[in-house]
Structure formats: C-alpha cells, structure tokens
Amino acid sequence: MAGDSIREAEEKTRRLLLLDHHKEKHFTAGEIVRDVIIGVSDGLTVPFALAAGLSGANASSSIILTAGIAEVAAGAISMGLGGYLAAKSEADHYMRELKREQEEIVTVPDTEAAEVAEVLAEYGIEPHEYGPVVNALRKNPQAWLDFMMKFELGLEKPDPRRALQSALTIAIAYIMGGLVPLIPYMFIPQATKAVAASVIVTLLALLIFGYAKGYFTGNKPLKSALQTALIGAIASAAAFGMAKAIQP
C-alpha cells in the first residue's frame, strides 16, 4: 500500500511538472473581444450612416454633430442594455439547467449514468474503458454534475459579473466607435467638406478595426478589414443616397 501511494505521488508530480513545462497559449478573452467587436462595429457604422444621411439632406455640421452625439448616447445605452440582458439570460438558463440536472442525479441516477456512458461513447471510448469513469463520477456528485453540464449540455458556468461587464464593454466600445465619424464635424463647419473627411477617417478606422478583429478571432486579417470597411461604406452610401432621394 505504501509503495502504491509513493508511485501515485510520483506520477502526480510528473504530470504537474509536464503541465508546468508545457504552457499552452490559448486566447481566453473571447467574450470581451466579442463585446468589443459588437460595440465598435455598430458604433462606427450607425453614426457614420446617420451623419452621411444628414449631410445628404444638406444639414449643417452643428446639427449633424448634435444628432450624432445624441445617437451615440442612445445607442450606447441601448446596446449596453442589450448586452446586459443577453448575459443575464445566459446565466438564468445555466441556473435552470443546473437545478434540473441536480434533481435528475438524485431522482434518476441510473438514467444519468447511462447518459454519461453515451457521451463518452461518442468519443470512441469502449464500455470497458468508460465503466470505471462512470462509477467514479457516481461517487462524486459535484464532479458528476459538472460533467453533465459541460459535456451533455455544452454549458459553461457563467461569471457572475458577466452581465454588468458585458454592458459596460459594449457601451464604451460603442461610444469610442461612434465618435470617430463625428470628429470632422467638430472642426469643419461646412457639412459637405466634413462628410468627405468623415468618410476617409471612418473607412480608415473600419480597416484598422476589421484587421484587428480578424487577428483576434483567428480569421484572415486583411479579408476581415476589407469586409468591415465595405459594410460601413455600403451603409453610409445607402443613407446618403436615401437622404438625397427624399430631399425636397
């Protein structure tokens, strides 16, 4: 028995040393990046289209700036609230499923054990191999519950601060993106000249943002940059054209 304990301790130490030596480089801030992308992309595009549309209607720079700032404020609140509610809904869904799994582990343990076996079988593990794993999980209800939540339902435990963090991230990102197309209107009184500068500044920002988005999400940065800039250009051109078309 003592020899077995020593061997187990040595094996555990060896695994820890291997893990410490091999540090995998995974990007773990996916949710924050997603929120930033949502906020900045809408922040750059919507006020940009609004300013272009008002410029097409021959509004003055001061009016465009006032309307743009109002839109940025309203958009940040709306987008932030949307992010908060989305994250809160995810957390509520997780808690409902967690409670249901807890009850099923107590009331129908054999059924839940069969589901564990089915999940492991999907990975190509044979019955004689997953049998001990199923039995070990049945002896550890918390580990069993965690296994069911992650591998059967595909749900990760949400951060309790996630909803507020998402709301603030999206709102701040929206404001940062939304102010970019409005900057020329702060310094150029003539809207016709300001809109040209706004187009250049915003398209440049869209290219940079699209490149960064592609880099962090694992897509081709250059392709992402061009796609993002194209979407912004289409939106602003459509708004400008509609304003010109309906102008009396």
Backbone as numpy.savetxt, mean C-alpha at the origin, in Angstrom:
# Nx Ny Nz CAx CAy CAz Cx Cy Cz
19.30 -39.30 27.72 18.47 -38.09 27.72 19.33 -36.83 27.72
20.38 -36.84 28.54 21.26 -35.67 28.60 21.95 -35.45 27.26
22.34 -36.62 26.62 22.98 -36.51 25.31 22.06 -35.90 24.28
20.77 -36.30 24.32 19.80 -35.75 23.38 19.62 -34.26 23.59
19.58 -33.83 24.84 19.42 -32.42 25.15 20.60 -31.61 24.64
21.78 -32.16 24.79 22.99 -31.47 24.33 22.97 -31.34 22.81
22.57 -32.44 22.13 22.52 -32.40 20.68 21.46 -31.40 20.18
20.32 -31.35 20.86 19.28 -30.39 20.49 19.77 -28.95 20.67
20.48 -28.72 21.78 21.01 -27.38 22.03 22.05 -26.99 20.98
22.90 -27.97 20.61 23.91 -27.69 19.59 23.26 -27.40 18.24
22.20 -28.16 17.91 21.51 -27.95 16.64 20.83 -26.58 16.61
20.23 -26.20 17.74 19.59 -24.90 17.83 20.61 -23.77 17.66
21.76 -23.93 18.31 22.82 -22.93 18.20 23.32 -22.82 16.77
23.44 -23.97 16.10 23.91 -23.97 14.72 22.93 -23.24 13.82
21.63 -23.47 14.01 20.63 -22.79 13.20 20.66 -21.28 13.41
20.80 -20.88 14.67 20.85 -19.44 14.97 22.07 -18.78 14.33
23.20 -19.49 14.35 24.41 -18.95 13.73 24.24 -18.83 12.22
23.60 -19.82 11.61 23.37 -19.77 10.17 22.45 -18.62 9.80
21.39 -18.44 10.58 20.45 -17.35 10.31 21.10 -15.99 10.50
21.97 -15.91 11.52 22.66 -14.64 11.77 23.63 -14.34 10.64
24.26 -15.39 10.10 25.22 -15.20 9.01 24.51 -14.84 7.71
23.33 -15.45 7.50 22.58 -15.22 6.26 21.40 -14.30 6.53
21.62 -13.03 6.37 20.57 -12.04 6.57 19.92 -11.75 5.22
18.68 -12.19 5.03 17.99 -11.95 3.78 17.55 -10.49 3.69
17.68 -9.94 2.51 17.35 -8.54 2.30 15.98 -8.45 1.64
14.96 -8.35 2.46 13.60 -8.21 1.96 13.10 -6.80 2.27
12.33 -6.27 1.34 11.74 -4.95 1.57 10.46 -5.14 2.37
10.38 -4.57 3.58 9.28 -4.86 4.49 8.34 -3.67 4.72
8.55 -2.61 3.98 7.70 -1.43 4.18 6.67 -1.30 3.07
6.14 -2.43 2.62 5.22 -2.44 1.49 3.97 -1.62 1.71
3.39 -1.69 2.91 2.15 -0.97 3.16 2.37 0.54 3.15
3.48 0.98 3.70 3.78 2.42 3.71 4.02 2.91 2.28
4.77 2.13 1.50 5.03 2.50 0.11 3.72 2.56 -0.67
2.83 1.59 -0.42 1.53 1.59 -1.10 0.75 2.86 -0.78
0.75 3.26 0.47 0.03 4.48 0.87 0.65 5.72 0.23
1.97 5.77 0.19 2.64 6.91 -0.44 2.30 6.98 -1.92
2.30 5.82 -2.57 1.98 5.77 -4.00 0.56 6.26 -4.25
-0.37 5.80 -3.43 -1.77 6.22 -3.57 -1.90 7.73 -3.40
-1.28 8.25 -2.34 -1.39 9.68 -2.05 -0.72 10.55 -3.08
0.52 10.24 -3.44 1.26 11.09 -4.37 0.67 11.02 -5.77
0.32 9.82 -6.23 -0.20 9.69 -7.59 -1.49 10.48 -7.77
-2.41 10.37 -6.81 -3.65 11.16 -6.89 -3.37 12.65 -6.66
-2.44 12.93 -5.75 -2.11 14.33 -5.46 -1.51 15.04 -6.65
-0.69 14.36 -7.42 -0.11 14.97 -8.61 -1.13 15.11 -9.74
-1.98 14.10 -9.87 -2.87 14.05 -11.04 -4.11 14.92 -10.91
-4.82 14.84 -9.78 -6.11 15.53 -9.65 -5.95 17.06 -9.64
-5.11 17.65 -8.77 -4.94 19.11 -8.83 -4.35 19.58 -10.16
-3.50 18.74 -10.74 -2.93 19.06 -12.06 -4.03 19.19 -13.10
-4.95 18.22 -13.12 -6.06 18.25 -14.07 -6.99 19.43 -13.78
-7.22 19.70 -12.49 -8.08 20.82 -12.11 -7.49 22.14 -12.58
-6.20 22.34 -12.31 -5.55 23.58 -12.71 -5.55 23.73 -14.22
-5.31 22.64 -14.94 -5.32 22.69 -16.40 -6.71 23.03 -16.92
-7.74 22.44 -16.29 -9.11 22.71 -16.70 -9.49 24.15 -16.48
-9.14 24.69 -15.33 -9.44 26.10 -15.05 -8.66 27.03 -15.96
-7.43 26.63 -16.29 -6.65 27.44 -17.23 -7.32 27.45 -18.59
-7.89 26.31 -18.98 -8.61 26.24 -20.24 -9.84 27.12 -20.25
-10.38 27.37 -19.07 -11.55 28.24 -18.95 -11.15 29.69 -18.74
-9.86 29.99 -18.92 -9.33 31.37 -18.83 -9.47 31.96 -17.42
-9.39 31.12 -16.40 -9.41 31.64 -15.03 -8.05 32.27 -14.72
-8.03 33.18 -13.77 -6.77 33.83 -13.39 -5.96 32.89 -12.51
-4.67 33.20 -12.38 -3.79 32.37 -11.56 -4.24 32.34 -10.10
-4.73 33.49 -9.60 -5.16 33.55 -8.20 -6.37 32.64 -7.96
-7.30 32.64 -8.90 -8.47 31.78 -8.76 -8.07 30.31 -8.84
-7.20 29.99 -9.79 -6.73 28.61 -9.95 -6.00 28.16 -8.70
-5.17 29.04 -8.14 -4.41 28.70 -6.94 -5.35 28.47 -5.75
-6.35 29.36 -5.61 -7.31 29.20 -4.52 -8.08 27.89 -4.64
-8.58 27.63 -5.85 -9.32 26.39 -6.09 -8.43 25.17 -5.90
-7.20 25.28 -6.35 -6.27 24.15 -6.23 -5.95 23.82 -4.79
-5.69 24.85 -3.97 -5.39 24.62 -2.56 -6.60 24.03 -1.84
-7.79 24.53 -2.19 -9.00 23.98 -1.58 -9.17 22.51 -1.95
-8.87 22.18 -3.20 -8.99 20.79 -3.64 -7.96 19.91 -2.94
-6.75 20.41 -2.78 -5.71 19.64 -2.10 -6.11 19.35 -0.65
-6.66 20.36 0.02 -7.10 20.17 1.40 -8.23 19.15 1.48
-9.23 19.32 0.62 -10.36 18.39 0.63 -9.92 16.99 0.22
-9.06 16.92 -0.79 -8.59 15.62 -1.26 -7.77 14.89 -0.22
-6.93 15.62 0.51 -6.11 15.00 1.55 -6.99 14.43 2.66
-8.01 15.18 3.05 -8.92 14.69 4.09 -9.69 13.47 3.60
-10.20 13.55 2.38 -10.98 12.45 1.82 -10.12 11.19 1.64
-8.94 11.35 1.06 -8.06 10.20 0.83 -7.57 9.61 2.15
-7.24 10.49 3.10 -6.79 10.01 4.40 -7.87 9.23 5.11
-9.10 9.76 5.06 -10.22 9.06 5.68 -10.47 7.71 5.01
-10.35 7.70 3.69 -10.50 6.44 2.96 -9.46 5.41 3.37
-8.21 5.86 3.53 -7.15 4.96 3.98 -7.41 4.43 5.38
-7.91 5.31 6.25 -8.21 4.91 7.63 -9.31 3.85 7.66
-10.38 4.09 6.91 -11.50 3.15 6.90 -11.10 1.81 6.29
-10.26 1.86 5.25 -9.82 0.62 4.62 -8.98 -0.22 5.58
-8.03 0.42 6.28 -7.20 -0.29 7.23 -8.02 -0.79 8.42
-8.99 0.02 8.85 -9.85 -0.38 9.97 -10.71 -1.58 9.57
-11.19 -1.61 8.35 -11.99 -2.73 7.87 -11.16 -4.01 7.83
-9.90 -3.90 7.40 -9.01 -5.05 7.38 -8.79 -5.60 8.78
-8.60 -4.69 9.74 -8.38 -5.11 11.13 -9.64 -5.77 11.70
-10.81 -5.22 11.41 -12.06 -5.79 11.89 -12.29 -7.17 11.29
-11.98 -7.30 10.01 -12.13 -8.60 9.34 -11.21 -9.65 9.96
-9.98 -9.24 10.26 -9.03 -10.16 10.88 -9.55 -10.63 12.24
-10.08 -9.72 13.04 -10.56 -10.08 14.36 -11.78 -11.01 14.29
-12.65 -10.79 13.31 -13.81 -11.69 13.14 -13.36 -13.09 12.78
-12.41 -13.19 11.86 -11.92 -14.50 11.45 -11.14 -15.17 12.57
-10.41 -14.37 13.34 -9.65 -14.92 14.48 -10.60 -15.54 15.50
-11.66 -14.84 15.82 -12.65 -15.35 16.78 -13.30 -16.62 16.27
-13.61 -16.65 14.97 -14.24 -17.84 14.40 -13.31 -19.04 14.45
-12.02 -18.82 14.12 -11.05 -19.91 14.16 -10.84 -20.40 15.59
-10.82 -19.50 16.55 -10.67 -19.90 17.96 -11.82 -20.81 18.38
-13.03 -20.44 17.99 -14.19 -21.26 18.34 -14.14 -22.62 17.66
-13.72 -22.67 16.41 -13.69 -23.94 15.68 -12.61 -24.88 16.22
-11.50 -24.32 16.66 -10.44 -25.16 17.24 -10.94 -25.86 18.50
-11.81 -25.17 19.24 -12.37 -25.75 20.47 -13.52 -26.70 20.18
-14.42 -26.31 19.28 -15.65 -27.09 19.05 -15.47 -28.22 18.04
-14.66 -28.01 17.00 -14.47 -29.06 15.98 -12.97 -29.25 15.72
-12.22 -29.70 16.71 -10.77 -29.81 16.54 -10.36 -30.80 15.46
-11.12 -31.88 15.29 -10.75 -32.87 14.26 -10.88 -32.28 12.87
-11.91 -31.49 12.66 -12.09 -30.83 11.36 -10.96 -29.84 11.08
-10.60 -29.08 12.10 -9.51 -28.11 11.95 -8.18 -28.81 11.70
-7.98 -29.95 12.38 -6.75 -30.72 12.16 -6.69 -31.25 10.74
-7.85 -31.67 10.21 -7.91 -32.14 8.83 -7.59 -31.00 7.86
-8.00 -29.78 8.21 -7.70 -28.62 7.36 -6.21 -28.31 7.38
-5.57 -28.49 8.53 -4.11 -28.31 8.60 -3.43 -29.31 7.68
-3.88 -30.56 7.75 -3.30 -31.60 6.90 -3.50 -31.27 5.42
-4.66 -30.75 5.10 -4.95 -30.39 3.70 -4.04 -29.26 3.22
-3.82 -28.27 4.08 -2.93 -27.16 3.72 -1.52 -27.67 3.46
-1.02 -28.52 4.36 0.34 -29.04 4.21 0.45 -29.94 2.99
-0.61 -30.69 2.69 -0.60 -31.57 1.52 -0.48 -30.77 0.23
-1.02 -29.55 0.24 -0.93 -28.70 -0.95 0.51 -28.31 -1.27
1.38 -28.40 -0.28 2.80 -28.11 -0.50 3.58 -29.36 -0.88
2.86 -30.47 -1.11 3.52 -31.71 -1.51 4.06 -32.53 -0.36
3.65 -32.22 0.87 4.11 -32.97 2.03 3.25 -34.22 2.21
3.89 -35.35 2.39 3.19 -36.63 2.49 2.56 -36.79 3.88
1.51 -37.65 3.99 0.82 -37.86 5.28 1.75 -38.26 6.42
2.71 -39.14 6.12 3.61 -39.57 7.21 4.56 -38.45 7.63
4.68 -37.42 6.79 5.53 -36.28 7.13 4.76 -35.19 7.87
3.51 -34.94 7.44 2.78 -33.87 8.11 2.02 -34.33 9.34
1.93 -35.65 9.55 1.24 -36.16 10.73 1.81 -35.62 12.04
3.14 -35.69 12.24 3.72 -35.15 13.47 3.51 -33.64 13.62
3.49 -32.93 12.49 3.27 -31.48 12.55 1.86 -31.18 13.03
0.87 -31.91 12.50 -0.51 -31.73 12.92 -0.66 -32.01 14.40
-0.06 -33.10 14.86 -0.15 -33.47 16.28 0.52 -32.41 17.16
1.65 -31.88 16.70 2.36 -30.86 17.48 1.52 -29.58 17.58
0.85 -29.21 16.49 0.01 -28.02 16.52 -1.19 -28.20 17.44
-1.74 -29.40 17.48 -2.89 -29.66 18.35 -2.53 -29.50 19.82
-1.26 -29.68 20.13 -0.81 -29.53 21.52 -0.51 -28.07 21.87
-0.47 -27.23 20.84 -0.15 -25.81 21.06 -1.24 -24.96 20.39
-2.34 -24.69 21.10 -3.49 -23.99 20.50 -3.14 -22.64 19.87
-2.24 -21.87 20.49 -1.90 -20.56 19.94 -1.18 -20.69 18.61
-0.21 -21.63 18.56 0.50 -21.86 17.30 -0.46 -22.40 16.24
-1.40 -23.25 16.67 -2.40 -23.80 15.77 -3.25 -22.67 15.17
-3.66 -21.77 16.04 -4.48 -20.64 15.60 -3.70 -19.76 14.62
-2.45 -19.47 14.95 -1.63 -18.65 14.07 -1.44 -19.32 12.71
-1.26 -20.62 12.72 -1.08 -21.37 11.47 -2.33 -21.26 10.60
-3.50 -21.44 11.21 -4.76 -21.40 10.46 -5.00 -20.01 9.88
-4.70 -18.99 10.66 -4.93 -17.63 10.18 -4.02 -17.30 8.99
-2.78 -17.74 9.06 -1.83 -17.36 8.03 -1.91 -18.25 6.80
-1.98 -19.57 7.01 -1.87 -20.49 5.88 -3.22 -20.94 5.32
-4.25 -20.99 6.15 -5.56 -21.35 5.62 -6.28 -20.13 5.06
-6.27 -19.03 5.83 -7.01 -17.84 5.44 -6.15 -16.79 4.75
-4.83 -16.93 4.86 -3.94 -15.96 4.22 -3.99 -14.58 4.85
-4.22 -14.52 6.17 -4.35 -13.24 6.87 -3.18 -13.02 7.82
-2.61 -11.84 7.76 -1.54 -11.46 8.68 -2.13 -10.56 9.76
-1.61 -10.70 10.97 -2.09 -9.88 12.07 -1.79 -8.41 11.79
-2.81 -7.55 11.76 -2.57 -6.14 11.42 -1.95 -5.38 12.59
-1.18 -4.37 12.23 -0.63 -3.47 13.24 -1.77 -2.62 13.80
-1.93 -2.56 15.12 -3.03 -1.76 15.70 -2.94 -0.28 15.35
-1.75 0.18 14.97 -1.58 1.59 14.60 -1.74 1.81 13.10
-2.04 0.75 12.38 -2.04 0.79 10.93 -3.05 1.80 10.37
-4.27 1.84 10.93 -5.32 2.70 10.38 -4.91 4.18 10.44
-4.45 4.63 11.60 -4.04 6.03 11.74 -2.80 6.33 10.91
-1.87 5.39 10.90 -0.65 5.57 10.11 -0.98 5.68 8.63
-1.89 4.84 8.15 -2.28 4.88 6.74 -2.94 6.21 6.40
-3.82 6.68 7.28 -4.52 7.94 7.03 -3.53 9.10 6.92
-2.61 9.19 7.86 -1.64 10.28 7.85 -0.70 10.19 6.66
-0.25 8.99 6.33 0.68 8.81 5.21 0.04 9.23 3.90
-1.18 8.76 3.66 -1.87 9.10 2.41 -2.15 10.60 2.34
-2.61 11.18 3.45 -2.95 12.60 3.45 -1.72 13.47 3.19
-0.62 13.17 3.88 0.61 13.96 3.70 1.15 13.78 2.29
1.12 12.55 1.79 1.60 12.29 0.43 0.75 13.03 -0.60
-0.56 13.08 -0.35 -1.46 13.79 -1.27 -1.14 15.28 -1.29
-0.91 15.85 -0.12 -0.58 17.28 -0.04 0.73 17.57 -0.77
1.73 16.73 -0.53 3.03 16.93 -1.18 2.90 16.85 -2.70
2.15 15.85 -3.17 1.96 15.73 -4.61 1.10 16.84 -5.17
0.04 17.21 -4.43 -0.90 18.20 -4.92 -0.34 19.60 -5.05
0.64 19.95 -4.24 1.20 21.30 -4.29 2.12 21.49 -5.50
2.65 20.39 -6.03 3.61 20.50 -7.13 3.02 21.23 -8.34
1.87 20.82 -8.88 1.34 21.52 -10.07 0.85 22.93 -9.78
0.70 23.29 -8.52 0.21 24.62 -8.17 1.34 25.64 -7.97
2.56 25.16 -7.82 3.69 26.06 -7.55 3.83 27.16 -8.62
3.76 26.85 -9.92 3.90 27.93 -10.91 2.86 29.03 -10.78
1.65 28.67 -10.34 0.59 29.66 -10.20 0.85 30.61 -9.03
1.77 30.22 -8.13 2.12 31.09 -7.01 3.03 32.23 -7.46
3.75 32.02 -8.57 4.76 33.00 -8.99 4.47 33.63 -10.35
3.57 33.03 -11.13 3.28 33.54 -12.47 1.83 34.03 -12.51
1.60 35.33 -12.61 0.23 35.88 -12.58 -0.63 35.43 -13.75
-0.03 35.31 -14.93 -0.79 34.95 -16.12 -0.98 33.43 -16.19
-2.24 33.02 -16.18 -2.54 31.59 -16.14 -2.04 30.85 -17.38
-2.08 31.53 -18.53 -1.64 30.87 -19.76 -0.16 30.49 -19.71
0.64 31.35 -19.05 2.06 31.04 -18.88 2.27 30.06 -17.72
1.46 30.24 -16.68 1.60 29.36 -15.51 1.26 27.92 -15.84
0.25 27.71 -16.70 -0.15 26.34 -17.03 0.96 25.61 -17.79
1.68 26.35 -18.64 2.78 25.72 -19.37 3.88 25.29 -18.40
4.19 26.16 -17.44 5.19 25.81 -16.43 4.70 24.66 -15.56
3.40 24.68 -15.25 2.82 23.62 -14.42 2.92 22.27 -15.12
2.69 22.26 -16.42 2.79 21.02 -17.20 4.21 20.46 -17.12
5.19 21.34 -17.33 6.59 20.90 -17.30 6.98 20.37 -15.93
6.64 21.15 -14.88 7.00 20.77 -13.52 6.31 19.46 -13.10
5.04 19.36 -13.42 4.28 18.18 -12.99 4.70 16.93 -13.75
4.91 17.04 -15.06 5.36 15.89 -15.82 6.73 15.41 -15.35
7.59 16.36 -15.01 8.90 15.99 -14.46 8.73 15.27 -13.13
7.82 15.80 -12.28 7.56 15.15 -10.99 6.96 13.77 -11.19
6.06 13.62 -12.17 5.45 12.33 -12.45 6.48 11.32 -12.93
7.42 11.79 -13.73 8.48 10.90 -14.21 9.34 10.41 -13.04
9.73 11.35 -12.17 10.55 10.98 -11.01 9.79 10.05 -10.07
8.53 10.41 -9.81 7.71 9.58 -8.93 7.47 8.20 -9.53
7.17 8.15 -10.83 6.95 6.86 -11.49 8.19 5.99 -11.46
9.35 6.61 -11.64 10.61 5.85 -11.59 10.81 5.27 -10.19
10.61 6.10 -9.17 10.77 5.63 -7.78 9.75 4.55 -7.45
8.52 4.71 -7.94 7.48 3.71 -7.70 7.87 2.38 -8.30
8.37 2.41 -9.53 8.81 1.18 -10.17 9.97 0.53 -9.45
10.87 1.35 -8.95 12.04 0.83 -8.24 11.64 0.11 -6.96
10.76 0.74 -6.17 10.38 0.17 -4.89 9.39 -0.99 -5.00
8.63 -1.03 -6.08 7.66 -2.11 -6.24 8.20 -3.28 -7.06
9.42 -3.17 -7.52 10.03 -4.27 -8.25 9.70 -4.29 -9.73
9.05 -3.25 -10.24 8.75 -3.17 -11.68 9.88 -2.44 -12.40
9.79 -2.38 -13.71 10.80 -1.68 -14.48 10.65 -0.18 -14.24
11.63 0.47 -13.64 11.50 1.89 -13.28 11.20 2.80 -14.46
11.89 2.59 -15.57 11.69 3.47 -16.72 10.28 3.32 -17.29
9.82 2.10 -17.40 8.46 1.85 -17.90 7.43 2.46 -16.96
7.65 2.30 -15.65 6.74 2.87 -14.66 6.72 4.38 -14.75
7.89 5.00 -14.96 7.96 6.46 -15.08 7.16 6.96 -16.27
7.31 6.30 -17.40 6.60 6.72 -18.61 5.09 6.52 -18.46
4.69 5.40 -17.87 3.26 5.14 -17.67 2.63 6.18 -16.75
3.31 6.49 -15.66 2.79 7.46 -14.70 2.66 8.84 -15.32
3.68 9.26 -16.07 3.63 10.56 -16.73 2.53 10.59 -17.79
2.34 9.48 -18.50 1.32 9.42 -19.54 -0.08 9.57 -18.95
-0.32 8.91 -17.82 -1.63 9.01 -17.16 -1.91 10.45 -16.74
-0.92 11.11 -16.14 -1.08 12.49 -15.73 -1.31 13.41 -16.92
-0.59 13.17 -18.01 -0.75 14.00 -19.20 -2.15 13.84 -19.80
-2.63 12.62 -19.85 -3.97 12.37 -20.40 -5.03 13.04 -19.55
-4.90 12.93 -18.22 -5.88 13.53 -17.32 -5.93 15.04 -17.48
-4.77 15.67 -17.52 -4.74 17.13 -17.64 -5.21 17.58 -19.01
-4.83 16.85 -20.05 -5.27 17.21 -21.40 -6.79 17.09 -21.53
-7.35 16.03 -20.92 -8.80 15.85 -20.97 -9.51 16.99 -20.25
-9.02 17.37 -19.07 -9.63 18.47 -18.32 -9.51 19.78 -19.07
-8.35 20.05 -19.64 -8.14 21.29 -20.39 -9.06 21.34 -21.61
-9.16 20.22 -22.32 -10.00 20.16 -23.50 -11.48 20.32 -23.18
-11.94 19.69 -22.10 -13.34 19.83 -21.71 -13.67 21.26 -21.32
-12.75 21.89 -20.59 -12.97 23.28 -20.19 -13.05 24.19 -21.41
-12.19 23.95 -22.39 -12.23 24.74 -23.61 -13.51 24.50 -24.40
-13.97 23.25 -24.39 -15.15 22.88 -25.17 -16.43 23.51 -24.62
-16.52 23.60 -23.30 -17.76 24.12 -22.70 -17.68 25.60 -22.38
-16.53 26.20 -22.66 -16.36 27.63 -22.37 -17.30 28.45 -23.26
-18.11 29.33 -22.66 -19.03 30.13 -23.48 -18.30 31.13 -24.36
